[in-house]
Amino acid sequence: MSRFDAALTRLHTLYPKLIDLRLERLERLLGELGHPERKLPPVLHVAGTNGKGSVCAFAAAIAEAAGLKVHVYSSPHLVRFNERFRLHGELATDDQIAEALDAVEAANGPAQITVFEAITAAAFYMFAKYPADLAIIEVGLGGRLDATNVVSPKACAITSVSLDHQDFLGATLAAIAAEKAGIIKDNVPVVTGFQPPEVMAVIEAEAAAHHAPLWRRGQDWTVQGYGYGIVYDKMALPRPALLGPHQVENAGIAISLLRAAGYKFNDRILAKGLTSAQWPARMQRLHGALAKALPEGAQLWLDGAHNPGGALALAEQLQAFSGPTTLIVGMKQSKDVGEVLRILAPHAAEIYAVAEPGQHLALPVEAIIEASNGKAKPGPDIAGALKQITAPTRVLICGSLYLAGEVLKLDGAGAGAG
C-alpha cells in the first residue's frame, strides 16, 4: 500500500464521525499545525446550495487567464480524492496529499476530528506551503459552522440558495440562508445573485450587521445571456464554457467576486477565462465507453443536479434543447426525489431509475419509480438502462454527484482534467 493510500485509510478509520458542524476541533488542530489558515494567499470564499463549484471554476479560470497562480479547494470529489485540491491549476499529487495528511494526523494525535475537518486542515497546510496569488475555497456544508469558515477572505459569494440538507441546516429557506450567510465577515464584500425574497432578506441583514458591502445582481451588477454571448455590466462576453442558462448567473457571480476582491480584469481576460472553465458533471457531454454503447447519433450527457434547486436549473436547459431527452435518474437516499422528478418529468420522453453498484447511499430503484408515479422504468443500473435505448436520442444522467462519479469511471472520462 502506498503512503497516499495508507494515509487515506487511516483518515477514514481514525475519524469516524462524518458530519458534526462545529469549529472548535478544527481551530485546535490548526493551532497545533501553526495556523496555516493565517498564511494563505488572498482568499475567495464561496457558499450556496447550487452553483458553488461552477463559480469557483469560473473565478479560477479567469484568474489563471490573467496569469495568476491559483489554489482551489472543493468537494466532493467524483473519481479521485485528489480532485479536492488544485495547486497552481493542477491536481495535488499523491505525495503532496500524503505529506499533508501525515502532518494533520501527527498534529491531531488521538483527539476527535471529522474527516472533512481533517481534509480541510490538509488543504490549508498545502495552500500555505506552496505560494500562490489566490486561494478559492468552496464551503462544504452550510457556512456558519462549516470547517472552511476559519478563513479571512478578501471577498465572499453566496450562490443560489434552496432547500437541501434540511437535517443539518434547518427546514426553511430562511434558516438555511442564515447558515449560508454565516460566512459574511466584518467589512468584507459579499456577492450574490437573484435569491428568493426570504433568502435575500437574511443576506441583507447579515451584511448590514457586519458592515459588509453587498453586491446584488440587478442592483449592484448585471448579467444576461443573449444569443451566443452574455453581457456583464454592458460588457459583451462570449457564452461560458459550462452549459446551461443558470451558468450565466454563475459567471456573473464569479466576475463580481473577483471585482469585489479588487481584481479588475479586462474583457479579453474575462472571455478567455469564461470559455476555458471546466467543472465535471455540470452538463458535461460524454464521449467514452458509455456514449459508444448508445445507438449511432445519440448523445450522452451528465449533470450532478440532486436537489430541487438544481433540478429547476436543469429543467431550463432541457427546455432550451431541441428534440426529446431520455433521463436516467439515480439519487441519494436523503434527497427529495419526488420534487426533483416533479420538476424534471415534464421535460423527459422516458425516465429510467438506476442505483449503480458503488454509488454512496443510493436510493433503491423501486423508490425512484414510486416517486415518479410509475413513469420511470427500472434500469436497474446504468448499463441496463443504456441497453434499453435503441433509437438515437439525447440521454441525460442526473440525480447525484455520487452517481456522477461512478458514471465518469464507467465512461473513462475522468473528472480532474484541466
NUKOLBA-919153 format. One line per 8 residues: number of its first residue (from 1); their letters; for each residue x, y negated, z of C-alpha. Coordinates in steps of 0.1 Angstrom, whole numbers, plus 2048, in hexadecimal, padded with zeros to 3 digits. Example, Ala and Ser with C-alpha at 12.3 -4.5 7.8 and 13.67 -1.06 7.14 Angstrom:
2
1	AS	87B,82D,84E; 889,80B,847
This chain:
418
1	MSRFDAAL	800,800,800; 80E,7DE,7F6; 813,7C2,80F; 7F6,7B0,7FF; 7DE,7CE,802; 7E9,7D4,826; 7E3,7B0,830; 7C0,7B1,821
9	TRLHTLYP	7B8,7D2,832; 7C3,7C5,854; 7AF,7A5,84F; 78F,7B9,84B; 795,7D0,868; 7A3,7B7,882; 788,79C,87D; 767,7B0,879
17	KLIDLRLE	74E,794,87F; 744,787,85C; 732,766,864; 732,752,884; 72F,72D,87D; 746,71C,896; 766,708,892; 778,70F,8B4
25	RLERLLGE	788,72F,8A9; 797,721,889; 7A2,701,89A; 7B5,716,8B3; 7C5,72B,898; 7CF,70D,883; 7DF,6FE,8A2; 7F4,71E,8A5
33	LGHPERKL	7FD,71B,880; 80A,6F7,885; 7EA,6E6,877; 7EE,6EC,852; 7CC,6DB,84C; 7DD,6BB,855; 7F9,6C0,83B; 7E3,6C4,81D
41	PPVLHVAG	7E4,6AF,7FD; 7C6,697,7F9; 7A7,6AC,7FE; 785,6AC,7EB; 76B,6BF,800; 74D,6CE,7EE; 72D,6DB,7FE; 70A,6E4,7F1
49	TNGKGSVC	6F4,702,7E9; 6FA,704,7C3; 714,6F5,7AD; 731,6F3,7C6; 748,709,7B2; 740,6F8,791; 747,6D5,7A1; 768,6E2,7AE
57	AFAAAIAE	771,6F1,78C; 769,6D0,77A; 77C,6BB,793; 79A,6D2,792; 79A,6D3,76B; 798,6AD,769; 7B4,6A7,782; 7CA,6C1,770
65	AAGLKVHV	7C3,6B0,74F; 7D1,691,75F; 7F1,6A4,768; 7EA,6A9,78D; 7F3,6C8,7A0; 7D4,6D6,7AF; 7CC,6F0,7C9; 7A9,6FF,7CB
73	YSSPHLVR	799,714,7E7; 778,724,7DE; 762,742,7E7; 757,75D,7E2; 76F,76F,7CA; 75F,783,7AE; 779,79C,7A4; 79A,795,7B5
81	FNERFRLH	79F,787,7D8; 7BA,76F,7C9; 79E,75B,7B8; 797,749,7D9; 7B9,737,7D7; 7C6,723,7BA; 7E8,713,7BD; 7F1,6FA,7A3
89	GELATDDQ	7D6,708,78C; 7E1,72C,78F; 7D3,748,7A5; 7E9,74D,7C4; 7FF,76C,7C1; 7FC,78B,7D6; 81C,782,7E8; 811,75E,7F0
97	IAEALDAV	7F0,76A,7FE; 800,786,812; 819,76E,821; 7FD,757,82B; 7E7,772,83A; 805,780,84D; 80C,75E,85C; 7E7,75A,866
105	EAANGPAQ	7E6,77C,876; 806,775,88A; 7F9,753,895; 7D7,761,89F; 7E2,77F,8B2; 7C6,793,8C2; 7AE,775,8C4; 78C,777,8B3
113	ITVFEAIT	789,767,890; 772,76E,873; 77E,779,851; 775,758,840; 786,744,85B; 7A6,758,857; 7A4,754,831; 79E,72F,834
121	AAAFYMFA	7BD,72C,84B; 7D1,73F,831; 7C5,727,816; 7D0,709,82B; 7F1,719,833; 7F8,71E,80D; 7EB,6FB,804; 802,6EB,81D
129	KYPADLAI	820,700,813; 81E,6F9,7EE; 81D,6D3,7E6; 802,6C7,7CF; 7F0,6A7,7C6; 7CD,6B2,7CF; 7BB,6CD,7E2; 797,6D5,7DA
137	IEVGLGGR	785,6E8,7F6; 763,6FA,7F1; 74E,6FF,80F; 746,723,817; 725,722,828; 712,703,834; 72B,6E7,83C; 728,6DA,860
145	LDATNVVS	737,6FA,870; 747,709,851; 76B,712,855; 776,6F9,83B; 767,6DC,84F; 788,6D5,861; 797,6C2,843; 79A,69C,840
153	PKACAITS	78E,696,81D; 793,677,806; 770,67D,7F9; 755,698,7FC; 737,6A3,7E7; 716,6B4,7EE; 708,6C6,7D0; 6E5,6D2,7CB
161	VSLDHQDF	6D4,6DD,7EC; 6B9,6F8,7EC; 6AD,714,802; 6C8,72F,808; 6D9,73F,826; 6BB,735,83C; 6C5,74E,856; 6E5,739,85D
169	LGATLAAI	6DC,716,851; 6B7,711,85A; 695,718,84B; 68F,6F6,83B; 6A0,6E0,821; 6A5,6C5,83B; 6B7,6DD,853; 6CD,6EB,837
177	AAEKAGII	6D5,6C8,82B; 6E0,6BF,84E; 6F9,6DC,84E; 706,6D2,82B; 708,6AD,835; 71E,6B8,853; 73D,6B4,83C; 738,68E,83B
185	KDNVPVVT	754,67C,84E; 758,658,85A; 75E,640,83D; 764,65C,824; 750,659,803; 736,673,7FD; 728,67B,7DA; 706,68C,7D3
193	GFQPPEVM	6F0,692,7B5; 6CA,693,7B4; 6BC,6A3,7D4; 699,6AA,7E1; 68D,68C,7F6; 690,69E,817; 6B4,6A7,80F; 6BE,685,803
201	AVIEAEAA	6AF,675,823; 6C6,68B,838; 6E5,684,823; 6DE,65E,823; 6D9,65E,849; 6F9,672,84F; 70D,65C,837; 700,63C,849
209	AHHAPLWR	709,64A,86B; 72D,650,85F; 72F,630,84B; 737,646,82E; 732,636,80B; 717,64A,7F9; 719,650,7D4; 6F7,65B,7C8
217	RGQDWTVQ	6EE,665,7A5; 6D6,64D,795; 6E0,631,7AD; 705,630,7B0; 70F,645,792; 6FC,653,774; 700,671,75D; 6EA,67F,742
225	GYGYGIVY	6ED,698,726; 6E6,691,701; 6EC,6A7,6E3; 70F,6B4,6E5; 71B,69C,700; 714,68B,721; 715,666,72C; 725,65F,74D
233	DKMALPRP	720,63A,758; 71E,62F,733; 73D,644,72A; 737,65D,70E; 747,67F,715; 744,6A2,706; 72E,6BC,714; 73E,6CF,731
241	ALLGPHQV	74C,6F2,729; 736,701,744; 714,708,734; 6F2,6FD,741; 6DF,6DC,746; 6E7,6DD,76B; 70C,6DA,762; 707,6B7,756
249	ENAGIAIS	700,6AC,77A; 71D,6C2,788; 735,6B1,770; 728,68F,77B; 72D,698,79F; 750,6A3,798; 759,683,786; 749,66E,7A2
257	LLRAAGYK	75B,682,7BC; 77D,67B,7AC; 774,656,7A8; 768,654,7CC; 78A,662,7D7; 79B,647,7C2; 7A3,65A,7A2; 797,645,784
265	FNDRILAK	7A0,65A,766; 799,64E,742; 781,65E,72A; 79B,673,719; 7A6,684,739; 781,689,744; 779,698,722; 796,6B0,724
273	GLTSAQWP	78D,6BB,747; 768,6C0,740; 76E,6D5,721; 789,6EA,731; 779,6F3,752; 774,718,759; 75F,728,774; 755,74D,771
281	ARMQRLHG	731,759,772; 722,737,76B; 710,73D,74A; 72F,751,73E; 72E,762,71D; 73C,785,71F; 74E,796,702; 75D,7B5,712
289	ALAKALPE	753,7DA,717; 72F,7D2,723; 729,7BA,706; 735,7D4,6ED; 71C,7ED,6FB; 6FF,7D7,6EE; 6F1,7D9,6CB; 702,7C5,6B0
297	GAQLWLDG	6F7,7A1,6B1; 6EE,7A1,6D6; 6FE,789,6EF; 707,790,713; 708,774,72D; 70F,774,753; 704,75B,76D; 707,75C,793
305	AHNPGGAL	6E5,74B,79A; 6D9,75C,7BA; 6C0,744,7CB; 6A2,730,7C1; 6B7,710,7BA; 6CE,724,7A4; 6B1,735,793; 6A2,713,78A
313	ALAEQLQA	6C2,707,77A; 6C5,728,767; 6A0,725,75C; 6A9,703,74C; 6C4,714,737; 6AE,731,72D; 694,718,722; 6AE,706,70D
321	FSGPTTLI	6B9,726,6FC; 6A8,730,6DC; 699,753,6D9; 691,76E,6F4; 6A7,776,711; 6A9,797,723; 6B1,794,748; 6C5,7AE,75D
329	VGMKQSKD	6C0,7A4,781; 6D2,7B2,7A0; 6D0,79F,7C1; 6DE,79F,7E5; 6C6,7AC,800; 6C3,78B,812; 6B8,776,7F4; 696,76B,7EA
337	VGEVLRIL	691,783,7CD; 66C,77B,7C9; 672,755,7C4; 690,75B,7AD; 67B,772,797; 65D,75B,797; 673,73F,789; 686,755,76F
345	APHAAEIY	66B,76D,763; 658,755,74D; 678,751,738; 680,776,734; 674,78D,719; 67E,7AB,72F; 68C,7B0,751; 6A2,7CD,75E
353	AVAEPGQH	6A8,7D1,783; 6CB,7DE,78D; 6E0,7E7,7AB; 703,7ED,7A0; 719,805,7B4; 732,7F0,7C8; 71B,7D2,7C9; 71B,7C4,7EC
361	LALPVEAI	6FA,7C7,7FF; 6E7,7CD,7DE; 6C1,7CB,7E0; 6B2,7EC,7D5; 6A5,7EE,7B2; 682,7F6,7BE; 681,7D6,7D3; 689,7C1,7B4
369	IEASNGKA	66E,7D3,7A0; 655,7CD,7BB; 65E,7A8,7BE; 659,7A5,798; 635,7B2,79B; 640,7CF,786; 64E,7BB,769; 671,7C7,76F
377	KPGPDIAG	67C,7EA,764; 697,7FE,775; 6BA,7FC,766; 6C2,80B,77F; 6E6,7FE,77A; 6F7,7E8,760; 701,804,749; 6DE,813,74B
385	ALKQITAP	6CD,7F1,743; 6E3,7EA,726; 6DC,80C,717; 6B7,803,716; 6BD,7E4,701; 6BB,7F0,6DD; 6B5,7D0,6C9; 6CA,7B1,6C5
393	TRVLICGS	6C1,799,6E1; 6D0,781,6FA; 6D7,793,71B; 6DD,781,73C; 6EA,792,75B; 6E3,77E,77B; 6D8,77F,79F; 6F7,783,7B4
401	LYLAGEVL	71C,778,7B4; 724,79B,7C2; 713,7AA,7A3; 726,791,78D; 747,79E,79B; 73D,7C2,793; 732,7B8,770; 753,7A6,769
409	KLDGAGAG	766,7C5,774; 751,7DB,75D; 754,7C3,740; 779,7BF,744; 775,799,743; 787,790,763; 77E,772,778; 79E,75F,77F
417	AG	7AA,753,75E; 7B3,72F,75A
